[in-house]
């Protein structure tokens, strides 16, 4: 599939499901699970993210409700689950440990 990026193909081969960021939203990526952590990146509108593990952190209100769940999308990279369409108000991945 030439149209897929190497990253999405690698995720697919590892079985990591990707979830869409809320439509029309650019999403801050933080260095830890909360709004007190520094912003290290901003995901563009239309992005999808892997959810490697999840952990509690700062409570955030977003398009998908209010949640204290933070999704780890890479090494030292976290986004609020309130902005990610996982289809659940609870945990959909193992707890980060």
N, CA, C and O atoms as CSV, one atom per row, in Angstrom:
chain,resi,resn,atom,element,x,y,z
A,1,UNK,N,N,0.835,-1.183,0.000
A,1,UNK,CA,C,0.000,0.000,0.000
A,1,UNK,C,C,0.876,1.240,0.000
A,1,UNK,O,O,1.301,1.708,1.056
A,2,UNK,N,N,1.133,1.750,-1.135
A,2,UNK,CA,C,2.055,2.864,-1.275
A,2,UNK,C,C,1.547,4.141,-0.629
A,2,UNK,O,O,2.346,5.016,-0.294
A,3,UNK,N,N,0.229,4.273,-0.446
A,3,UNK,CA,C,-0.308,5.513,0.108
A,3,UNK,C,C,-0.169,5.591,1.627
A,3,UNK,O,O,-0.334,6.669,2.199
A,4,UNK,N,N,0.129,4.475,2.294
A,4,UNK,CA,C,0.272,4.496,3.746
A,4,UNK,C,C,1.682,4.934,4.126
A,4,UNK,O,O,2.659,4.624,3.444
A,5,UNK,N,N,1.756,5.669,5.245
A,5,UNK,CA,C,3.073,6.094,5.715
A,5,UNK,C,C,3.781,4.910,6.370
A,5,UNK,O,O,3.143,3.938,6.773
A,6,UNK,N,N,5.085,5.003,6.470
A,6,UNK,CA,C,5.860,3.953,7.128
A,6,UNK,C,C,5.422,3.801,8.577
A,6,UNK,O,O,5.385,2.690,9.104
A,7,UNK,N,N,5.086,4.928,9.229
A,7,UNK,CA,C,4.655,4.885,10.630
A,7,UNK,C,C,3.356,4.103,10.774
A,7,UNK,O,O,3.242,3.255,11.659
A,8,UNK,N,N,2.365,4.379,9.908
A,8,UNK,CA,C,1.090,3.675,10.033
A,8,UNK,C,C,1.255,2.199,9.697
A,8,UNK,O,O,0.590,1.358,10.301
A,9,UNK,N,N,2.126,1.865,8.748
A,9,UNK,CA,C,2.361,0.464,8.419
A,9,UNK,C,C,3.053,-0.241,9.570
A,9,UNK,O,O,2.743,-1.397,9.858
A,10,UNK,N,N,3.990,0.437,10.240
A,10,UNK,CA,C,4.670,-0.163,11.391
A,10,UNK,C,C,3.679,-0.392,12.522
A,10,UNK,O,O,3.710,-1.440,13.168
A,11,UNK,N,N,2.796,0.578,12.771
A,11,UNK,CA,C,1.786,0.414,13.807
A,11,UNK,C,C,0.862,-0.741,13.484
A,11,UNK,O,O,0.515,-1.529,14.364
A,12,UNK,N,N,0.460,-0.845,12.219
A,12,UNK,CA,C,-0.449,-1.913,11.818
A,12,UNK,C,C,0.215,-3.274,12.013
A,12,UNK,O,O,-0.431,-4.226,12.451
A,13,UNK,N,N,1.490,-3.365,11.690
A,13,UNK,CA,C,2.166,-4.645,11.817
A,13,UNK,C,C,2.354,-5.037,13.280
A,13,UNK,O,O,2.456,-6.224,13.590
A,14,UNK,N,N,2.401,-4.068,14.172
A,14,UNK,CA,C,2.527,-4.356,15.593
A,14,UNK,C,C,1.174,-4.561,16.249
A,14,UNK,O,O,1.108,-4.947,17.416
A,15,UNK,N,N,0.089,-4.310,15.519
A,15,UNK,CA,C,-1.237,-4.485,16.068
A,15,UNK,C,C,-1.699,-3.323,16.928
A,15,UNK,O,O,-2.703,-3.451,17.630
A,16,UNK,N,N,-1.005,-2.194,16.898
A,16,UNK,CA,C,-1.391,-1.034,17.677
A,16,UNK,C,C,-2.524,-0.317,16.969
A,16,UNK,O,O,-2.371,0.145,15.838
A,17,UNK,N,N,-3.664,-0.226,17.643
A,17,UNK,CA,C,-4.793,0.473,17.044
A,17,UNK,C,C,-4.555,1.973,17.112
A,17,UNK,O,O,-3.986,2.477,18.080
A,18,UNK,N,N,-4.993,2.676,16.084
A,18,UNK,CA,C,-4.889,4.136,16.047
A,18,UNK,C,C,-6.286,4.721,16.205
A,18,UNK,O,O,-7.263,4.179,15.689
A,19,UNK,N,N,-6.364,5.830,16.923
A,19,UNK,CA,C,-7.635,6.493,17.204
A,19,UNK,C,C,-7.586,7.918,16.673
A,19,UNK,O,O,-6.537,8.560,16.727
A,20,UNK,N,N,-8.712,8.426,16.156
A,20,UNK,CA,C,-8.726,9.791,15.620
A,20,UNK,C,C,-8.815,10.860,16.711
A,20,UNK,O,O,-9.505,10.699,17.718
A,21,UNK,N,N,-8.095,11.950,16.473
A,21,UNK,CA,C,-8.229,13.147,17.298
A,21,UNK,C,C,-9.548,13.816,16.900
A,21,UNK,O,O,-9.969,13.718,15.747
A,22,UNK,N,N,-10.199,14.491,17.846
A,22,UNK,CA,C,-11.493,15.128,17.586
A,22,UNK,C,C,-11.425,16.009,16.338
A,22,UNK,O,O,-10.454,16.740,16.145
A,23,UNK,N,N,-12.460,15.938,15.488
A,23,UNK,CA,C,-12.477,16.737,14.256
A,23,UNK,C,C,-12.334,18.229,14.544
A,23,UNK,O,O,-12.926,18.759,15.484
A,24,UNK,N,N,-11.539,18.886,13.719
A,24,UNK,CA,C,-11.363,20.328,13.843
A,24,UNK,C,C,-10.438,20.761,14.964
A,24,UNK,O,O,-10.294,21.956,15.223
A,25,UNK,N,N,-9.806,19.800,15.636
A,25,UNK,CA,C,-8.935,20.132,16.776
A,25,UNK,C,C,-7.470,19.891,16.444
A,25,UNK,O,O,-7.104,18.873,15.855
A,26,UNK,N,N,-6.650,20.846,16.835
A,26,UNK,CA,C,-5.217,20.611,16.927
A,26,UNK,C,C,-4.989,20.225,18.382
A,26,UNK,O,O,-5.571,20.843,19.273
A,27,UNK,N,N,-4.172,19.237,18.642
A,27,UNK,CA,C,-4.055,18.677,19.982
A,27,UNK,C,C,-2.643,18.830,20.520
A,27,UNK,O,O,-1.670,18.422,19.886
A,28,UNK,N,N,-2.549,19.432,21.711
A,28,UNK,CA,C,-1.254,19.577,22.370
A,28,UNK,C,C,-0.750,18.224,22.849
A,28,UNK,O,O,-1.484,17.454,23.468
A,29,UNK,N,N,0.506,17.950,22.554
A,29,UNK,CA,C,1.184,16.766,23.077
A,29,UNK,C,C,2.067,17.253,24.216
A,29,UNK,O,O,2.859,18.180,24.045
A,30,UNK,N,N,1.929,16.630,25.370
A,30,UNK,CA,C,2.666,17.070,26.555
A,30,UNK,C,C,3.682,16.022,26.990
A,30,UNK,O,O,3.593,14.852,26.619
A,31,UNK,N,N,4.642,16.468,27.778
A,31,UNK,CA,C,5.725,15.591,28.221
A,31,UNK,C,C,5.305,14.669,29.357
A,31,UNK,O,O,6.062,13.773,29.732
A,32,UNK,N,N,4.118,14.871,29.908
A,32,UNK,CA,C,3.603,14.024,30.979
A,32,UNK,C,C,2.091,14.098,30.989
A,32,UNK,O,O,1.499,14.836,30.201
A,33,UNK,N,N,1.452,13.332,31.884
A,33,UNK,CA,C,-0.005,13.217,31.884
A,33,UNK,C,C,-0.726,14.347,32.614
A,33,UNK,O,O,-1.380,14.115,33.631
A,34,UNK,N,N,-0.607,15.549,32.105
A,34,UNK,CA,C,-1.315,16.662,32.728
A,34,UNK,C,C,-0.997,17.989,32.085
A,34,UNK,O,O,-0.007,18.138,31.369
A,35,UNK,N,N,-1.862,18.952,32.357
A,35,UNK,CA,C,-1.695,20.283,31.773
A,35,UNK,C,C,-0.520,21.048,32.368
A,35,UNK,O,O,-0.112,22.069,31.815
A,36,UNK,N,N,0.028,20.581,33.471
A,36,UNK,CA,C,1.202,21.216,34.069
A,36,UNK,C,C,2.507,20.829,33.390
A,36,UNK,O,O,3.548,21.430,33.651
A,37,UNK,N,N,2.454,19.828,32.522
A,37,UNK,CA,C,3.642,19.405,31.781
A,37,UNK,C,C,3.796,20.260,30.531
A,37,UNK,O,O,2.818,20.790,30.005
A,38,UNK,N,N,5.026,20.388,30.066
A,38,UNK,CA,C,5.273,21.255,28.912
A,38,UNK,C,C,4.707,20.656,27.623
A,38,UNK,O,O,4.648,19.440,27.446
A,39,UNK,N,N,4.290,21.569,26.723
A,39,UNK,CA,C,3.832,21.182,25.388
A,39,UNK,C,C,5.079,20.914,24.548
A,39,UNK,O,O,5.939,21.782,24.403
A,40,UNK,N,N,5.165,19.710,24.001
A,40,UNK,CA,C,6.350,19.351,23.214
A,40,UNK,C,C,6.052,19.201,21.731
A,40,UNK,O,O,6.963,19.077,20.914
A,41,UNK,N,N,4.759,19.213,21.389
A,41,UNK,CA,C,4.358,19.069,19.993
A,41,UNK,C,C,2.884,19.445,19.889
A,41,UNK,O,O,2.185,19.504,20.901
A,42,UNK,N,N,2.413,19.698,18.682
A,42,UNK,CA,C,0.995,19.930,18.427
A,42,UNK,C,C,0.613,19.058,17.238
A,42,UNK,O,O,1.215,19.145,16.168
A,43,UNK,N,N,-0.403,18.211,17.443
A,43,UNK,CA,C,-0.869,17.352,16.357
A,43,UNK,C,C,-1.818,18.141,15.466
A,43,UNK,O,O,-2.641,18.902,15.974
A,44,UNK,N,N,-1.726,17.979,14.163
A,44,UNK,CA,C,-2.601,18.715,13.251
A,44,UNK,C,C,-4.015,18.143,13.243
A,44,UNK,O,O,-4.247,17.029,13.712
A,45,UNK,N,N,-4.947,18.911,12.711
A,45,UNK,CA,C,-6.305,18.424,12.513
A,45,UNK,C,C,-6.258,17.163,11.654
A,45,UNK,O,O,-5.469,17.068,10.714
A,46,UNK,N,N,-7.106,16.207,11.987
A,46,UNK,CA,C,-7.167,14.970,11.211
A,46,UNK,C,C,-6.166,13.911,11.619
A,46,UNK,O,O,-6.108,12.849,11.001
A,47,UNK,N,N,-5.376,14.177,12.650
A,47,UNK,CA,C,-4.361,13.211,13.088
A,47,UNK,C,C,-5.015,11.986,13.727
A,47,UNK,O,O,-6.121,12.058,14.264
A,48,UNK,N,N,-4.312,10.873,13.657
A,48,UNK,CA,C,-4.676,9.688,14.425
A,48,UNK,C,C,-3.495,9.345,15.316
A,48,UNK,O,O,-2.345,9.633,14.985
A,49,UNK,N,N,-3.794,8.723,16.456
A,49,UNK,CA,C,-2.725,8.418,17.411
A,49,UNK,C,C,-2.824,6.973,17.889
A,49,UNK,O,O,-3.922,6.430,18.015
A,50,UNK,N,N,-1.676,6.351,18.155
A,50,UNK,CA,C,-1.697,5.052,18.832
A,50,UNK,C,C,-1.886,5.305,20.322
A,50,UNK,O,O,-1.432,6.327,20.835
A,51,UNK,N,N,-2.539,4.405,21.010
A,51,UNK,CA,C,-2.637,4.524,22.468
A,51,UNK,C,C,-1.869,3.333,23.035
A,51,UNK,O,O,-2.382,2.217,23.117
A,52,UNK,N,N,-0.627,3.603,23.421
A,52,UNK,CA,C,0.252,2.545,23.915
A,52,UNK,C,C,-0.134,2.091,25.312
A,52,UNK,O,O,-0.114,0.900,25.624
A,53,UNK,N,N,-0.487,3.065,26.151
A,53,UNK,CA,C,-0.945,2.808,27.501
A,53,UNK,C,C,-1.649,4.069,27.979
A,53,UNK,O,O,-1.559,5.119,27.342
A,54,UNK,N,N,-2.354,3.962,29.109
A,54,UNK,CA,C,-3.100,5.110,29.640
A,54,UNK,C,C,-2.814,5.256,31.127
A,54,UNK,O,O,-2.503,4.286,31.818
A,55,UNK,N,N,-2.929,6.510,31.608
A,55,UNK,CA,C,-2.633,6.795,33.009
A,55,UNK,C,C,-3.489,7.961,33.487
A,55,UNK,O,O,-3.847,8.828,32.689
A,56,UNK,N,N,-3.824,8.000,34.778
A,56,UNK,CA,C,-4.579,9.150,35.274
A,56,UNK,C,C,-3.688,10.389,35.375
A,56,UNK,O,O,-2.478,10.291,35.578
A,57,UNK,N,N,-4.313,11.544,35.229
A,57,UNK,CA,C,-3.600,12.816,35.329
A,57,UNK,C,C,-4.591,13.940,35.525
A,57,UNK,O,O,-5.658,13.733,36.102
A,58,UNK,N,N,-4.255,15.128,35.053
A,58,UNK,CA,C,-5.115,16.296,35.167
A,58,UNK,C,C,-6.445,16.054,34.473
A,58,UNK,O,O,-6.483,15.511,33.368
A,59,UNK,N,N,-7.542,16.456,35.120
A,59,UNK,CA,C,-8.876,16.343,34.517
A,59,UNK,C,C,-9.029,17.434,33.461
A,59,UNK,O,O,-8.758,18.608,33.715
A,60,UNK,N,N,-9.473,17.020,32.260
A,60,UNK,CA,C,-9.613,17.928,31.119
A,60,UNK,C,C,-10.993,17.737,30.504
A,60,UNK,O,O,-11.482,16.612,30.401
A,61,UNK,N,N,-11.620,18.837,30.097
A,61,UNK,CA,C,-12.884,18.770,29.347
A,61,UNK,C,C,-12.589,18.998,27.874
A,61,UNK,O,O,-11.864,19.923,27.506
A,62,UNK,N,N,-13.164,18.136,27.032
A,62,UNK,CA,C,-12.948,18.246,25.595
A,62,UNK,C,C,-14.168,17.758,24.844
A,62,UNK,O,O,-15.224,17.555,25.444
A,63,UNK,N,N,-14.039,17.566,23.541
A,63,UNK,CA,C,-15.165,17.148,22.700
A,63,UNK,C,C,-15.779,15.812,23.114
A,63,UNK,O,O,-16.953,15.560,22.841
A,64,UNK,N,N,-14.994,14.956,23.772
A,64,UNK,CA,C,-15.488,13.642,24.159
A,64,UNK,C,C,-15.711,13.544,25.667
A,64,UNK,O,O,-15.573,12.471,26.255
A,65,UNK,N,N,-16.059,14.676,26.288
A,65,UNK,CA,C,-16.391,14.677,27.708
A,65,UNK,C,C,-15.261,15.186,28.574
A,65,UNK,O,O,-14.298,15.785,28.095
A,66,UNK,N,N,-15.405,14.930,29.864
A,66,UNK,CA,C,-14.400,15.325,30.846
A,66,UNK,C,C,-13.737,14.063,31.368
A,66,UNK,O,O,-14.410,13.118,31.780
A,67,UNK,N,N,-12.421,14.058,31.348
A,67,UNK,CA,C,-11.691,12.851,31.716
A,67,UNK,C,C,-10.367,13.201,32.370
A,67,UNK,O,O,-9.766,14.233,32.069
A,68,UNK,N,N,-9.918,12.333,33.268
A,68,UNK,CA,C,-8.572,12.465,33.825
A,68,UNK,C,C,-7.633,11.425,33.211
A,68,UNK,O,O,-6.507,11.249,33.676
A,69,UNK,N,N,-8.100,10.738,32.163
A,69,UNK,CA,C,-7.268,9.734,31.490
A,69,UNK,C,C,-6.379,10.422,30.457
A,69,UNK,O,O,-6.840,11.249,29.670
A,70,UNK,N,N,-5.101,10.064,30.478
A,70,UNK,CA,C,-4.133,10.562,29.495
A,70,UNK,C,C,-3.579,9.386,28.718
A,70,UNK,O,O,-3.248,8.345,29.285
A,71,UNK,N,N,-3.484,9.570,27.408
A,71,UNK,CA,C,-3.015,8.526,26.502
A,71,UNK,C,C,-1.540,8.728,26.187
A,71,UNK,O,O,-1.119,9.813,25.786
A,72,UNK,N,N,-0.764,7.668,26.374
A,72,UNK,CA,C,0.639,7.710,25.969
A,72,UNK,C,C,0.685,7.332,24.495
A,72,UNK,O,O,0.291,6.230,24.111
A,73,UNK,N,N,1.173,8.266,23.670
A,73,UNK,CA,C,1.199,8.033,22.214
A,73,UNK,C,C,2.621,7.827,21.698
A,73,UNK,O,O,2.841,7.706,20.493
A,74,UNK,N,N,3.576,7.787,22.613
A,74,UNK,CA,C,4.977,7.593,22.252
A,74,UNK,C,C,5.825,7.841,23.478
A,74,UNK,O,O,5.305,8.198,24.535
A,75,UNK,N,N,7.108,7.658,23.349
A,75,UNK,CA,C,8.023,7.813,24.469
A,75,UNK,C,C,7.985,9.238,25.025
A,75,UNK,O,O,8.457,10.170,24.374
A,76,UNK,N,N,7.423,9.410,26.228
A,76,UNK,CA,C,7.339,10.735,26.843
A,76,UNK,C,C,6.361,11.667,26.160
A,76,UNK,O,O,6.504,12.886,26.252
A,77,UNK,N,N,5.348,11.106,25.462
A,77,UNK,CA,C,4.369,11.908,24.711
A,77,UNK,C,C,2.964,11.523,25.164
A,77,UNK,O,O,2.557,10.369,25.032
A,78,UNK,N,N,2.218,12.507,25.706
A,78,UNK,CA,C,0.889,12.261,26.246
A,78,UNK,C,C,-0.120,13.258,25.691
A,78,UNK,O,O,0.194,14.427,25.468
A,79,UNK,N,N,-1.356,12.764,25.471
A,79,UNK,CA,C,-2.470,13.625,25.069
A,79,UNK,C,C,-3.668,13.295,25.953
A,79,UNK,O,O,-3.798,12.174,26.445
A,80,UNK,N,N,-4.536,14.273,26.150
A,80,UNK,CA,C,-5.744,14.051,26.938
A,80,UNK,C,C,-6.709,13.158,26.169
A,80,UNK,O,O,-6.969,13.377,24.986
A,81,UNK,N,N,-7.239,12.147,26.860
A,81,UNK,CA,C,-8.191,11.228,26.246
A,81,UNK,C,C,-9.506,11.916,25.888
A,81,UNK,O,O,-10.276,11.391,25.083
A,82,UNK,N,N,-9.773,13.087,26.475
A,82,UNK,CA,C,-10.999,13.840,26.176
A,82,UNK,C,C,-11.005,14.361,24.735
A,82,UNK,O,O,-12.041,14.813,24.247
A,83,UNK,N,N,-9.868,14.301,24.059
A,83,UNK,CA,C,-9.742,14.763,22.673
A,83,UNK,C,C,-9.497,13.616,21.693
A,83,UNK,O,O,-9.257,13.858,20.511
A,84,UNK,N,N,-9.556,12.378,22.167
A,84,UNK,CA,C,-9.279,11.218,21.319
A,84,UNK,C,C,-10.515,10.322,21.307
A,84,UNK,O,O,-11.038,9.970,22.364
A,85,UNK,N,N,-10.979,9.954,20.117
A,85,UNK,CA,C,-12.187,9.144,19.989
A,85,UNK,C,C,-11.835,7.664,20.116
A,85,UNK,O,O,-11.545,6.985,19.131
A,86,UNK,N,N,-11.870,7.183,21.371
A,86,UNK,CA,C,-11.570,5.779,21.627
A,86,UNK,C,C,-12.832,4.930,21.668
A,86,UNK,O,O,-12.754,3.702,21.643
A,87,UNK,N,N,-14.009,5.582,21.732
A,87,UNK,CA,C,-15.252,4.848,21.825
A,87,UNK,C,C,-15.606,4.429,23.239
A,87,UNK,O,O,-16.542,3.658,23.448
A,88,UNK,N,N,-14.849,4.941,24.222
A,88,UNK,CA,C,-15.076,4.557,25.610
A,88,UNK,C,C,-14.768,5.729,26.534
A,88,UNK,O,O,-13.893,6.546,26.246
A,89,UNK,N,N,-15.502,5.805,27.654
A,89,UNK,CA,C,-15.187,6.794,28.681
A,89,UNK,C,C,-14.141,6.259,29.657
A,89,UNK,O,O,-13.670,6.984,30.534
A,90,UNK,N,N,-13.786,4.997,29.500
A,90,UNK,CA,C,-12.817,4.367,30.401
A,90,UNK,C,C,-11.527,4.026,29.675
A,90,UNK,O,O,-11.230,4.554,28.603
A,91,UNK,N,N,-10.782,3.143,30.282
A,91,UNK,CA,C,-9.493,2.726,29.741
A,91,UNK,C,C,-9.693,1.745,28.580
A,91,UNK,O,O,-10.518,0.835,28.662
A,92,UNK,N,N,-8.933,1.942,27.503
A,92,UNK,CA,C,-8.985,1.051,26.341
A,92,UNK,C,C,-7.623,0.405,26.090
A,92,UNK,O,O,-7.457,-0.369,25.147
A,93,UNK,N,N,-6.659,0.730,26.940
A,93,UNK,CA,C,-5.297,0.196,26.816
A,93,UNK,C,C,-4.786,-0.076,28.225
A,93,UNK,O,O,-5.373,0.403,29.195
A,94,UNK,N,N,-3.710,-0.833,28.352
A,94,UNK,CA,C,-3.160,-1.092,29.679
A,94,UNK,C,C,-2.732,0.202,30.384
A,94,UNK,O,O,-2.433,1.204,29.734
A,95,UNK,N,N,-2.710,0.165,31.687
A,95,UNK,CA,C,-2.199,1.302,32.465
A,95,UNK,C,C,-0.697,1.420,32.236
A,95,UNK,O,O,0.013,0.417,32.165
A,96,UNK,N,N,-0.224,2.659,32.120
A,96,UNK,CA,C,1.217,2.883,31.983
A,96,UNK,C,C,1.873,2.497,33.308
A,96,UNK,O,O,1.332,2.769,34.380
A,97,UNK,N,N,3.006,1.880,33.228
A,97,UNK,CA,C,3.620,1.425,34.459
A,97,UNK,C,C,5.024,1.812,34.508
A,97,UNK,O,O,5.713,1.512,35.482
